[in-house]
Amino acid sequence: MTKAATKGNINVTTENIFPIIKKFLYSDHEIFLRELVSNAVDATQKCKTLLSAGDLKKVTGDAVVEVKIDKDAKTITISDNGIGMTDDEVDKYINQIAFSGATEFLDKYKDDDAKQAIIGHFGLGFYSSFMVSDRVDIITKSQKPKSKAVKWSCDGSPEYTIENIKKKTPGTDIVLHVAEDSLEFLEEQRLGGILNKYCKFMPVDILFGTKKEMQDDPSGEKDDEGNVKQVSVDVPNIINNTTPTWMLQPADLKDEDYTNFYRELYPMNMEDALFNIHLNVDYPFNLTGILFFPPLKKKMDLQRNRIHLYSNQVFITDNVENIVPDFLTMLHGVIDSPDIPLNVSRSYLQEDANVKKISGYISKKVADKLASMFKKDRASFATLWEDLKVFVDYGILTDEKFAERSQKFYLYKDTDGNFFTHEELIEAVKEVQTDKNDKVILPYTSDATIQHSFVSAASEKGYKVLIMEGPLSAHVVSKLEQTHSGVQFKRVDSDIIEKLIEKDETETSLLDEKQQETLTPIIQSAFPGEGYEIKFAAMSPSSAPITITISEWMRRMKEQQAVGGGGFQMFGDLPDKYEVTINSNHPLTTHILGEKNEEKRNAIAKEAADLARLSQGILDGEELSAFISKGFKNLHS
C-alpha cells in the first residue's frame, strides 16, 4: 500500500534554513557538491561494511556515484546505489539529527571563525545543498529487504513533505532544483572543475557524463597498413582515481609511480620533484601522504598552498598552516588525516595536541629522510644542496628540534665548490683562520660576483670563503653562531682583509699620526654628508687606496630588519653607515698628502672617493652621471 504524501515541520528555532547555510558558507558555495558526493560515497561504502558484518545478505547495483545535469529542468542530481534510507531513517537523519546539528552549529560559531568550519562535521553536509537550491528532493530506497522507496521534499523552510513512491533500485538520488542566483552550477565545465578539485581521489568511482576515447572500429575495418581503424566513441567519464598513490604501501611503489603521481597532482609543473617522502603512520594518530621537494634554484618560492589536505580521500583545503611546519609549507604534495579537527578556527589548531604531534612527526620524517640521503650517498646529496638549503635554513630558524637534527647533514659550500660538515670545516680552517682571541672566523660571501675583489683577497690569504646566499643568510649565520660556540661568521666585505681575521702581527704605516690627522678632513670632504667614518690602516701597497665596508654587526641588523625578525624593528629604519679605510701605505695616499694645490688635491681625493663608492654600488644618480661624464672627457683631454 502506497503511503500518501504527508507534511511535517522540523522542530527548529530558526524560521528558515537558508540564513544558517548562506551566512556561514556564503563565500564557498561550491562546497555543496563535495558534501553531497561525500555522503553518496559514504552510503556506498556502508554497503560493503554491512555485507562483511552479515547485516546485509546482498547489495543491488554497482558501487558508483553519478552526477548529472539537466539544464532544461534546472536540476543537478547526485545518485548512488548505496545503503539508502527507509521513511523512518529519513525522518531521523534528515529531519531530526541534521537540524539539531544546525542549532549546535549556530551556538558554537557566532563569529568569523565559522567560515573556517567544515559543515559536514555537524551533520549539515546534506543541507549545504540549499546554498544553491530553491528546493531539494531526496528519492531513496533502502537496501534492506522489502523496503519501500521514499521521496522527501523541502524548500528550505521548516516545512517538508514525505511520501512513498516507486523506485526500481536501492540507493539515493539527491535532486537539487537550482536557484536563479546559482545557475552557473548548471554549466558542465563549472561542475566538472569542482568535482576535479574536491573529488579527484575519492574511494568510489564518480561518473560525470561521457568523454571521447579512441577504440578499435567494431566492424574490424583495417587501414592501408593492415591495422584495425580507430574510431572516436563516447565512454563513461570516471573523474577520479580511487586508489591514489599515497594510499598504497611504499614497498609496492617504484620511483616512476611517485613521478607519475606528482604529474597527476601538478600537470602544469615543468620540472619533476627532487625527491619525495612517503608518510604512513597509524599511531598515535592516523596520517598518510606524500611530500615532494620541488627545485627552488636558490630562491625562496613564497608560493605556498601547494600541499593539499585530505580527510579520507576527500579534499578539504590547500591551506595547511599550523598543520605542516611553516618551513615545509613550500613543499608540494598531499596529507590525508581523519584526526585533524577540520571544524575549528586556525587559532584553535595551534593549541590542538593532535595537530602538534602531526606537525612534529612531519618535521622529524623530513629530517630523518635528509639524514638518510646524506649518509647513503653524500655526493648525490651535495648536488641537491643548493635547492635543499632554502628549506633547511628556514627550518633551523623556525624549528628547534629540526635545527638540532640538521647538524647530521648540514653542509657548507666554499667558493671552490667543496662541501664540508661543520666539524670538517673547523678542522680544515682552524690553523689559518683562528684570530687572536682564539675564535675561528668563517668568512662568507652572499654574492661572489659582486664581492669578487674581497673574495679574491681572502682566498689569496689562504682563507676558505663560504657561500651563504639568499634573503635568510643574515639570520642563518647568527643562528649557526648560537649553535656552534667558538666561531664567528664575517662577510668578506665587512672589513679590509687585514682586519677580517685579526692577528697579533701588524704592518708598519708610512704615515704618522699627525699626517693622518691632516689627511682626514681632506678625505672626509670628498664624501657626501654624514654616514662615512674615516679610519686608517697599514696595508699592503698593492691593496686599494680607499676601501668602503659596512661592519658585520650593522649590515646584519639591516638585513635582518629587512626580512623581519632579529628584534631590530625597535630601532626604526637604520641609517646607512659606512667605514672608509684609508691605506696609509698606498702611493696615492702620500700623493694626495703631498699635493700643494688645494683645488687639485681635493679633485684627486674626490675621484678616489667616487671610485671607492662606485666599487660598492653606492655612487648613483646625479653623482654617477657626473663621474661618467668627467671620465669620458678625460679620455680626449
DOKEKE-130371 format. One record per residue (C-alpha): residue number from 1; x, y, z negated; residue in one letter. Coordinates in pm, whole numbers. Each point is the difference from the previous one (the first is absolute). Layout:
{senu NUM {X Y Z} A}
...
//
This chain:
{senu 1 {0 0 0} M}
{senu 2 {142 336 105} T}
{senu 3 {29 259 -273} K}
{senu 4 {-170 331 80} A}
{senu 5 {208 314 -7} A}
{senu 6 {18 152 -343} T}
{senu 7 {129 332 -120} K}
{senu 8 {201 73 -306} G}
{senu 9 {193 270 -177} N}
{senu 10 {355 -30 -120} I}
{senu 11 {44 98 -362} N}
{senu 12 {249 284 33} V}
{senu 13 {17 344 -154} T}
{senu 14 {87 172 324} T}
{senu 15 {-263 86 260} E}
{senu 16 {205 -100 299} N}
{senu 17 {302 -218 76} I}
{senu 18 {138 244 257} F}
{senu 19 {144 254 -250} P}
{senu 20 {191 -278 -176} I}
{senu 21 {152 -137 316} I}
{senu 22 {57 318 197} K}
{senu 23 {133 206 -291} K}
{senu 24 {268 -245 -98} F}
{senu 25 {105 -138 334} L}
{senu 26 {-92 286 229} Y}
{senu 27 {350 44 139} S}
{senu 28 {32 -370 79} D}
{senu 29 {-316 -98 186} H}
{senu 30 {174 -267 206} E}
{senu 31 {55 -206 -314} I}
{senu 32 {-354 -140 33} F}
{senu 33 {116 -245 265} L}
{senu 34 {282 -134 -214} R}
{senu 35 {-240 -58 -289} E}
{senu 36 {-263 -177 206} L}
{senu 37 {243 -217 194} V}
{senu 38 {179 -88 -327} S}
{senu 39 {-333 -107 -150} N}
{senu 40 {-71 -214 307} A}
{senu 41 {344 -162 -24} V}
{senu 42 {-55 -72 -371} D}
{senu 43 {-338 -156 75} A}
{senu 44 {161 -220 266} T}
{senu 45 {282 -114 -228} Q}
{senu 46 {-243 -83 -281} K}
{senu 47 {-140 -278 218} C}
{senu 48 {337 -176 3} K}
{senu 49 {32 37 -377} T}
{senu 50 {-348 -141 -66} L}
{senu 51 {59 -289 240} L}
{senu 52 {320 -90 -184} S}
{senu 53 {-178 16 -334} A}
{senu 54 {-286 -219 127} G}
{senu 55 {-259 276 -54} D}
{senu 56 {-82 -6 373} L}
{senu 57 {-47 -312 211} K}
{senu 58 {60 173 333} K}
{senu 59 {46 341 158} V}
{senu 60 {-175 104 318} T}
{senu 61 {180 231 244} G}
{senu 62 {359 92 79} D}
{senu 63 {224 194 -237} A}
{senu 64 {-12 327 192} V}
{senu 65 {-115 355 -65} V}
{senu 66 {-142 197 293} E}
{senu 67 {-36 376 38} V}
{senu 68 {-242 121 269} K}
{senu 69 {-104 341 131} I}
{senu 70 {-338 76 162} D}
{senu 71 {17 355 132} K}
{senu 72 {-360 2 118} D}
{senu 73 {-137 -109 -337} A}
{senu 74 {269 207 -179} K}
{senu 75 {95 -294 -219} T}
{senu 76 {316 -169 -124} I}
{senu 77 {-39 -361 -116} T}
{senu 78 {248 -195 -212} I}
{senu 79 {-85 -372 12} S}
{senu 80 {143 -300 -180} D}
{senu 81 {-78 -371 -34} N}
{senu 82 {88 11 -367} G}
{senu 83 {-175 -98 -320} I}
{senu 84 {-306 222 55} G}
{senu 85 {-254 97 -266} M}
{senu 86 {-343 -103 -121} T}
{senu 87 {-260 268 -81} D}
{senu 88 {86 -33 -372} D}
{senu 89 {370 50 79} E}
{senu 90 {-78 306 214} V}
{senu 91 {-191 147 -292} D}
{senu 92 {282 -80 -243} K}
{senu 93 {304 103 204} Y}
{senu 94 {-144 286 205} I}
{senu 95 {-278 152 -211} N}
{senu 96 {150 -46 -345} Q}
{senu 97 {377 -54 -13} I}
{senu 98 {96 240 278} A}
{senu 99 {-210 284 -135} F}
{senu 100 {119 -51 -354} S}
{senu 101 {347 23 151} G}
{senu 102 {-104 334 148} A}
{senu 103 {-90 132 -342} T}
{senu 104 {331 -123 -147} E}
{senu 105 {180 161 291} F}
{senu 106 {-164 335 -71} L}
{senu 107 {72 -18 -371} D}
{senu 108 {365 -91 42} K}
{senu 109 {91 228 289} Y}
{senu 110 {-131 352 -35} K}
{senu 111 {305 183 134} D}
{senu 112 {219 4 309} D}
{senu 113 {177 -320 -100} D}
{senu 114 {-312 -182 115} A}
{senu 115 {103 58 357} K}
{senu 116 {286 -242 -60} Q}
{senu 117 {-238 -273 -121} A}
{senu 118 {-63 -318 192} I}
{senu 119 {-377 -17 5} I}
{senu 120 {-18 -379 33} G}
{senu 121 {142 -43 -349} H}
{senu 122 {-336 110 -143} F}
{senu 123 {-211 -229 218} G}
{senu 124 {-72 298 222} L}
{senu 125 {166 -137 312} G}
{senu 126 {-328 -70 171} F}
{senu 127 {-139 345 -83} Y}
{senu 128 {285 170 183} S}
{senu 129 {-213 -79 307} S}
{senu 130 {-227 292 -94} F}
{senu 131 {284 242 73} M}
{senu 132 {-76 -44 371} V}
{senu 133 {-356 -135 2} S}
{senu 134 {-357 125 -33} D}
{senu 135 {-117 -353 -69} R}
{senu 136 {166 -331 -73} V}
{senu 137 {-147 -348 49} D}
{senu 138 {131 -321 -155} I}
{senu 139 {-110 -313 186} I}
{senu 140 {123 -302 -190} T}
{senu 141 {-50 -371 -46} K}
{senu 142 {171 -211 -264} S}
{senu 143 {206 -309 85} Q}
{senu 144 {-188 -179 -278} K}
{senu 145 {-239 -269 135} P}
{senu 146 {-361 108 76} K}
{senu 147 {81 369 -43} S}
{senu 148 {-222 263 162} K}
{senu 149 {134 302 182} A}
{senu 150 {-51 341 -157} V}
{senu 151 {3 354 137} K}
{senu 152 {75 293 -230} W}
{senu 153 {-29 362 120} S}
{senu 154 {81 331 -164} C}
{senu 155 {37 359 118} D}
{senu 156 {229 100 -288} G}
{senu 157 {-280 94 -236} S}
{senu 158 {-80 -216 -306} P}
{senu 159 {-281 -157 201} E}
{senu 160 {62 -320 200} Y}
{senu 161 {-199 -272 176} T}
{senu 162 {68 -372 -3} I}
{senu 163 {-171 -276 200} E}
{senu 164 {49 -353 131} N}
{senu 165 {83 -26 370} I}
{senu 166 {117 -256 254} K}
{senu 167 {380 -51 37} K}
{senu 168 {146 -305 171} K}
{senu 169 {339 -24 -167} T}
{senu 170 {123 71 -352} P}
{senu 171 {211 308 -61} G}
{senu 172 {-54 375 -14} T}
{senu 173 {-52 282 247} D}
{senu 174 {47 356 -126} I}
{senu 175 {-172 235 245} V}
{senu 176 {90 368 -25} L}
{senu 177 {-237 249 164} H}
{senu 178 {258 268 63} V}
{senu 179 {-80 358 -104} A}
{senu 180 {18 289 247} E}
{senu 181 {307 147 -171} D}
{senu 182 {190 -330 34} S}
{senu 183 {-59 -93 366} L}
{senu 184 {378 -4 54} E}
{senu 185 {-1 -347 -157} F}
{senu 186 {-203 -133 290} L}
{senu 187 {301 50 225} E}
{senu 188 {187 -324 66} E}
{senu 189 {342 166 -16} Q}
{senu 190 {-76 167 -336} R}
{senu 191 {-131 -316 -162} L}
{senu 192 {280 -210 150} G}
{senu 193 {256 240 -147} G}
{senu 194 {-148 -37 -350} I}
{senu 195 {-4 -379 29} L}
{senu 196 {362 2 113} N}
{senu 197 {97 221 -294} K}
{senu 198 {-181 -176 -285} Y}
{senu 199 {-75 -352 122} C}
{senu 200 {305 -89 208} K}
{senu 201 {113 -276 -236} F}
{senu 202 {-321 -118 -168} M}
{senu 203 {-7 -378 -60} P}
{senu 204 {-310 -76 213} V}
{senu 205 {-32 53 376} D}
{senu 206 {-166 332 80} I}
{senu 207 {-170 22 339} L}
{senu 208 {-54 337 165} F}
{senu 209 {-127 -12 357} G}
{senu 210 {208 -151 276} T}
{senu 211 {333 59 168} K}
{senu 212 {146 -80 341} K}
{senu 213 {232 -296 29} E}
{senu 214 {169 -163 298} M}
{senu 215 {-85 -369 40} Q}
{senu 216 {25 -270 264} D}
{senu 217 {-272 25 264} D}
{senu 218 {-267 -264 -94} P}
{senu 219 {-31 -90 367} S}
{senu 220 {361 -112 2} G}
{senu 221 {78 218 302} E}
{senu 222 {374 44 53} K}
{senu 223 {211 283 136} D}
{senu 224 {255 -19 285} D}
{senu 225 {266 -137 -238} E}
{senu 226 {-223 -285 -116} G}
{senu 227 {-79 143 -343} N}
{senu 228 {-356 14 -132} V}
{senu 229 {-129 355 42} K}
{senu 230 {-53 216 -307} Q}
{senu 231 {-332 175 -56} V}
{senu 232 {-106 258 -254} S}
{senu 233 {-266 -125 -240} V}
{senu 234 {-173 138 -306} D}
{senu 235 {91 -184 -319} V}
{senu 236 {-100 58 -364} P}
{senu 237 {206 281 -151} N}
{senu 238 {135 -122 -335} I}
{senu 239 {157 314 -144} I}
{senu 240 {193 -148 -293} N}
{senu 241 {289 -228 -89} N}
{senu 242 {-135 -223 -278} T}
{senu 243 {341 -132 -107} T}
{senu 244 {230 303 -12} P}
{senu 245 {370 -66 -47} T}
{senu 246 {10 128 -359} W}
{senu 247 {-246 -273 -104} M}
{senu 248 {230 -276 127} L}
{senu 249 {284 -163 -192} Q}
{senu 250 {345 155 69} P}
{senu 251 {144 -350 47} A}
{senu 252 {-232 -50 298} D}
{senu 253 {103 321 177} L}
{senu 254 {283 90 237} K}
{senu 255 {157 337 71} D}
{senu 256 {-205 35 318} E}
{senu 257 {-322 -44 -200} D}
{senu 258 {87 304 -212} Y}
{senu 259 {104 197 310} T}
{senu 260 {-328 -80 173} N}
{senu 261 {-199 95 -309} F}
{senu 262 {185 333 -25} Y}
{senu 263 {-97 72 361} R}
{senu 264 {-358 -101 -76} E}
{senu 265 {-11 248 -289} L}
{senu 266 {175 283 186} Y}
{senu 267 {-46 -46 376} P}
{senu 268 {123 355 68} M}
{senu 269 {337 -48 -174} N}
{senu 270 {284 -8 253} M}
{senu 271 {252 -163 -235} E}
{senu 272 {-16 -322 -197} D}
{senu 273 {45 -2 -377} A}
{senu 274 {347 -61 -141} L}
{senu 275 {-120 -283 -223} F}
{senu 276 {-292 -89 -224} N}
{senu 277 {-87 -117 -350} I}
{senu 278 {-281 -251 -45} H}
{senu 279 {-185 50 -329} L}
{senu 280 {-177 -299 -152} N}
{senu 281 {-88 -19 -370} V}
{senu 282 {-297 -143 -191} D}
{senu 283 {102 72 -361} Y}
{senu 284 {-39 223 -201} P}
{senu 285 {-192 158 290} F}
{senu 286 {-97 -98 353} N}
{senu 287 {193 168 279} L}
{senu 288 {93 -91 354} T}
{senu 289 {139 214 277} G}
{senu 290 {289 83 229} I}
{senu 291 {208 316 -18} L}
{senu 292 {203 104 304} F}
{senu 293 {306 227 -6} F}
{senu 294 {-23 235 300} P}
{senu 295 {314 158 149} P}
{senu 296 {30 357 -129} L}
{senu 297 {326 103 168} K}
{senu 298 {125 200 -300} K}
{senu 299 {-317 212 -16} K}
{senu 300 {-263 -5 -269} M}
{senu 301 {-313 -87 192} D}
{senu 302 {-255 180 -210} L}
{senu 303 {-284 -175 180} Q}
{senu 304 {-139 -212 -279} R}
{senu 305 {-327 -192 11} N}
{senu 306 {140 -279 214} R}
{senu 307 {-58 -268 -263} I}
{senu 308 {-354 -135 20} H}
{senu 309 {-172 -111 -319} L}
{senu 310 {-240 -295 27} Y}
{senu 311 {-218 -183 -249} S}
{senu 312 {-63 -360 109} N}
{senu 313 {79 91 362} Q}
{senu 314 {-234 302 -1} V}
{senu 315 {172 329 82} F}
{senu 316 {-40 252 -281} I}
{senu 317 {239 291 56} T}
{senu 318 {338 105 134} D}
{senu 319 {62 222 -301} N}
{senu 320 {207 -222 -229} V}
{senu 321 {131 277 -226} E}
{senu 322 {45 -130 -358} N}
{senu 323 {-32 -361 121} I}
{senu 324 {325 -17 196} V}
{senu 325 {307 170 -155} P}
{senu 326 {32 346 150} D}
{senu 327 {333 -69 169} F}
{senu 328 {-154 -292 190} L}
{senu 329 {-299 188 141} T}
{senu 330 {209 59 312} M}
{senu 331 {-13 -374 70} L}
{senu 332 {-253 -161 231} H}
{senu 333 {-213 -307 -58} G}
{senu 334 {-288 -151 -195} V}
{senu 335 {-78 -58 -367} I}
{senu 336 {-300 -216 -89} D}
{senu 337 {-111 -25 -361} S}
{senu 338 {-340 -51 -164} P}
{senu 339 {154 113 -331} D}
{senu 340 {42 368 87} I}
{senu 341 {-292 201 -147} P}
{senu 342 {-132 164 314} L}
{senu 343 {-291 181 -160} N}
{senu 344 {195 247 -211} V}
{senu 345 {177 331 37} S}
{senu 346 {367 38 88} R}
{senu 347 {77 134 -349} S}
{senu 348 {-142 -319 -150} Y}
{senu 349 {215 -213 230} L}
{senu 350 {313 153 -148} Q}
{senu 351 {-91 -146 -341} E}
{senu 352 {-143 -335 111} D}
{senu 353 {210 -289 -135} A}
{senu 354 {-57 -225 301} N}
{senu 355 {100 273 243} V}
{senu 356 {318 68 -197} K}
{senu 357 {87 -370 12} K}
{senu 358 {-65 -15 373} I}
{senu 359 {210 310 66} S}
{senu 360 {284 -139 -210} G}
{senu 361 {-21 -336 174} Y}
{senu 362 {24 159 346} I}
{senu 363 {300 210 -109} S}
{senu 364 {176 -311 -133} K}
{senu 365 {-76 -203 313} K}
{senu 366 {152 272 218} V}
{senu 367 {313 24 -216} A}
{senu 368 {37 -380 -6} D}
{senu 369 {-38 -17 378} K}
{senu 370 {267 265 58} L}
{senu 371 {237 -167 -248} A}
{senu 372 {-55 -335 174} S}
{senu 373 {68 148 345} M}
{senu 374 {318 165 -128} F}
{senu 375 {125 -320 -159} K}
{senu 376 {-89 -222 296} K}
{senu 377 {143 212 282} D}
{senu 378 {171 319 -109} R}
{senu 379 {109 97 351} A}
{senu 380 {-356 -10 134} S}
{senu 381 {-125 183 -308} F}
{senu 382 {252 278 64} A}
{senu 383 {-134 48 356} T}
{senu 384 {-343 70 -150} L}
{senu 385 {126 226 -276} W}
{senu 386 {-58 334 172} E}
{senu 387 {-371 -83 25} D}
{senu 388 {-22 -165 -340} L}
{senu 389 {186 277 -182} K}
{senu 390 {-299 235 25} V}
{senu 391 {-221 -249 -186} F}
{senu 392 {269 -94 -249} V}
{senu 393 {96 360 -81} D}
{senu 394 {-365 95 -50} Y}
{senu 395 {-42 -311 -214} G}
{senu 396 {290 66 -236} I}
{senu 397 {-133 353 -55} L}
{senu 398 {-356 -106 -84} T}
{senu 399 {16 -354 -143} D}
{senu 400 {242 -69 -286} E}
{senu 401 {-25 -377 23} K}
{senu 402 {59 9 373} F}
{senu 403 {297 232 -55} A}
{senu 404 {149 -257 -237} E}
{senu 405 {-58 -288 242} R}
{senu 406 {137 198 296} S}
{senu 407 {352 -10 -145} Q}
{senu 408 {25 -353 140} K}
{senu 409 {-28 121 359} F}
{senu 410 {50 380 12} Y}
{senu 411 {263 89 260} L}
{senu 412 {218 305 60} Y}
{senu 413 {111 70 355} K}
{senu 414 {311 208 74} D}
{senu 415 {78 206 308} T}
{senu 416 {211 -286 139} D}
{senu 417 {-307 -225 5} G}
{senu 418 {103 -217 -297} N}
{senu 419 {-254 -117 -260} F}
{senu 420 {67 -37 -372} F}
{senu 421 {-188 -105 -311} T}
{senu 422 {55 236 -291} H}
{senu 423 {262 -225 -159} E}
{senu 424 {184 -45 330} E}
{senu 425 {0 375 62} L}
{senu 426 {141 91 -341} I}
{senu 427 {270 -266 35} E}
{senu 428 {97 136 344} A}
{senu 429 {23 370 -97} V}
{senu 430 {82 25 -369} K}
{senu 431 {375 30 53} E}
{senu 432 {-23 294 244} V}
{senu 433 {-327 166 -101} Q}
{senu 434 {25 19 -379} T}
{senu 435 {24 360 -119} D}
{senu 436 {196 140 -292} K}
{senu 437 {-295 -71 -233} N}
{senu 438 {5 -373 93} D}
{senu 439 {-325 30 196} K}
{senu 440 {-27 -173 338} V}
{senu 441 {-107 256 260} I}
{senu 442 {-207 -123 295} L}
{senu 443 {-1 252 286} P}
{senu 444 {-295 -32 235} Y}
{senu 445 {-138 166 311} T}
{senu 446 {-363 70 80} S}
{senu 447 {88 70 366} D}
{senu 448 {339 -114 127} A}
{senu 449 {-27 211 316} T}
{senu 450 {-82 332 -168} I}
{senu 451 {249 -65 -282} Q}
{senu 452 {266 -140 233} H}
{senu 453 {289 225 -114} S}
{senu 454 {-61 -85 -366} F}
{senu 455 {-34 -373 76} V}
{senu 456 {327 8 197} S}
{senu 457 {183 179 -282} A}
{senu 458 {-122 -255 -253} A}
{senu 459 {90 -294 225} S}
{senu 460 {351 139 51} E}
{senu 461 {35 4 -377} K}
{senu 462 {-80 -371 -4} G}
{senu 463 {-346 47 -151} Y}
{senu 464 {-292 -223 98} K}
{senu 465 {-293 221 104} V}
{senu 466 {-343 -154 -48} L}
{senu 467 {-299 66 224} I}
{senu 468 {-296 119 -209} M}
{senu 469 {-255 139 244} E}
{senu 470 {-367 91 -24} G}
{senu 471 {-223 229 -207} P}
{senu 472 {40 -211 -313} L}
{senu 473 {380 0 -11} S}
{senu 474 {31 269 -270} A}
{senu 475 {-239 -191 -227} H}
{senu 476 {163 -334 80} V}
{senu 477 {358 102 -88} V}
{senu 478 {-124 141 -331} S}
{senu 479 {-179 -327 -73} K}
{senu 480 {307 -206 91} L}
{senu 481 {214 212 -233} E}
{senu 482 {-246 -71 -283} Q}
{senu 483 {5 -371 81} T}
{senu 484 {379 -33 29} H}
{senu 485 {209 174 -264} S}
{senu 486 {343 132 81} G}
{senu 487 {-80 110 357} V}
{senu 488 {-89 332 160} Q}
{senu 489 {-125 61 353} F}
{senu 490 {118 313 178} K}
{senu 491 {-99 101 349} R}
{senu 492 {309 56 211} V}
{senu 493 {-90 363 71} D}
{senu 494 {-64 86 -365} S}
{senu 495 {360 116 -52} D}
{senu 496 {334 34 173} I}
{senu 497 {182 -331 41} I}
{senu 498 {257 95 -265} E}
{senu 499 {-277 41 -259} K}
{senu 500 {-232 -280 113} L}
{senu 501 {183 -247 -223} I}
{senu 502 {192 203 -252} E}
{senu 503 {346 -132 -84} K}
{senu 504 {268 134 -231} D}
{senu 505 {232 97 283} E}
{senu 506 {-36 352 146} T}
{senu 507 {136 181 306} E}
{senu 508 {216 313 -42} T}
{senu 509 {-177 319 113} S}
{senu 510 {175 253 228} L}
{senu 511 {-212 278 -151} L}
{senu 512 {36 119 -356} D}
{senu 513 {-292 117 -214} E}
{senu 514 {42 367 92} K}
{senu 515 {-5 -77 373} Q}
{senu 516 {-314 -207 -48} Q}
{senu 517 {-164 289 -187} E}
{senu 518 {88 233 287} T}
{senu 519 {-138 -239 264} L}
{senu 520 {-327 -86 -181} T}
{senu 521 {-200 320 78} P}
{senu 522 {122 -6 362} I}
{senu 523 {-136 -353 51} I}
{senu 524 {-311 70 -209} Q}
{senu 525 {-96 295 221} S}
{senu 526 {16 -227 306} A}
{senu 527 {-298 -198 -134} F}
{senu 528 {-356 135 -12} P}
{senu 529 {-158 85 -336} G}
{senu 530 {12 -224 -301} E}
{senu 531 {19 -375 -21} G}
{senu 532 {365 -42 109} Y}
{senu 533 {245 -69 -282} E}
{senu 534 {366 54 98} I}
{senu 535 {271 -224 -146} K}
{senu 536 {354 -97 97} F}
{senu 537 {166 -341 29} A}
{senu 538 {351 -110 93} A}
{senu 539 {-67 -225 300} M}
{senu 540 {198 -140 288} S}
{senu 541 {86 267 261} P}
{senu 542 {-170 -222 259} S}
{senu 543 {-334 19 -183} S}
{senu 544 {-256 266 95} A}
{senu 545 {72 354 -125} P}
{senu 546 {-356 37 -136} I}
{senu 547 {-229 -287 -104} T}
{senu 548 {-363 45 -101} I}
{senu 549 {-161 -262 -223} T}
{senu 550 {-305 -43 -221} I}
{senu 551 {75 -164 -332} S}
{senu 552 {-131 -354 -48} E}
{senu 553 {-216 110 -292} W}
{senu 554 {-162 294 179} M}
{senu 555 {-61 -190 323} R}
{senu 556 {-155 -296 -183} R}
{senu 557 {-233 231 -188} M}
{senu 558 {-114 163 324} K}
{senu 559 {-43 -332 183} E}
{senu 560 {-188 -163 -287} Q}
{senu 561 {-220 306 -29} Q}
{senu 562 {-71 -15 374} A}
{senu 563 {-131 -360 -11} V}
{senu 564 {-156 33 -345} G}
{senu 565 {108 -129 -338} G}
{senu 566 {317 43 -196} G}
{senu 567 {-161 248 -239} G}
{senu 568 {138 299 192} F}
{senu 569 {-335 153 99} Q}
{senu 570 {9 198 -325} M}
{senu 571 {282 211 144} F}
{senu 572 {-209 119 296} G}
{senu 573 {167 23 340} D}
{senu 574 {372 -31 -61} L}
{senu 575 {212 268 178} P}
{senu 576 {266 -92 254} D}
{senu 577 {336 4 -175} K}
{senu 578 {321 -72 188} Y}
{senu 579 {354 -53 -122} E}
{senu 580 {256 163 231} V}
{senu 581 {346 -151 -46} T}
{senu 582 {294 198 141} I}
{senu 583 {302 -210 92} N}
{senu 584 {279 199 -162} S}
{senu 585 {263 -188 206} N}
{senu 586 {-151 63 346} H}
{senu 587 {185 241 232} P}
{senu 588 {-321 192 72} L}
{senu 589 {-42 78 -369} T}
{senu 590 {342 166 -23} T}
{senu 591 {-60 169 337} H}
{senu 592 {-320 166 -127} I}
{senu 593 {175 103 -320} L}
{senu 594 {293 149 196} G}
{senu 595 {-210 192 254} E}
{senu 596 {35 372 -75} K}
{senu 597 {-271 123 239} N}
{senu 598 {-316 -17 -212} E}
{senu 599 {-242 -16 295} E}
{senu 600 {198 -278 167} K}
{senu 601 {43 -187 -329} R}
{senu 602 {-374 9 -70} N}
{senu 603 {-74 -114 357} A}
{senu 604 {231 -304 -38} I}
{senu 605 {-157 -86 -334} A}
{senu 606 {-351 35 146} K}
{senu 607 {78 -228 296} E}
{senu 608 {155 -261 -231} A}
{senu 609 {-305 17 -229} A}
{senu 610 {-238 -31 297} D}
{senu 611 {188 -305 128} L}
{senu 612 {-25 -161 -344} A}
{senu 613 {-373 73 -17} R}
{senu 614 {-48 -124 357} L}
{senu 615 {166 -330 -94} S}
{senu 616 {-263 -47 -273} Q}
{senu 617 {-295 103 215} G}
{senu 618 {-75 308 -209} I}
{senu 619 {89 264 260} L}
{senu 620 {-324 71 182} D}
{senu 621 {-232 262 141} G}
{senu 622 {141 338 90} E}
{senu 623 {339 -80 -154} E}
{senu 624 {39 -311 216} L}
{senu 625 {-95 193 314} S}
{senu 626 {253 273 -80} A}
{senu 627 {271 -256 -72} F}
{senu 628 {-55 -181 330} I}
{senu 629 {-14 324 196} S}
{senu 630 {328 114 -157} K}
{senu 631 {160 -334 80} G}
{senu 632 {-89 27 368} F}
{senu 633 {135 356 15} K}
{senu 634 {331 -116 -146} N}
{senu 635 {34 -253 281} L}
{senu 636 {40 270 264} H}
{senu 637 {142 288 -206} S}
//
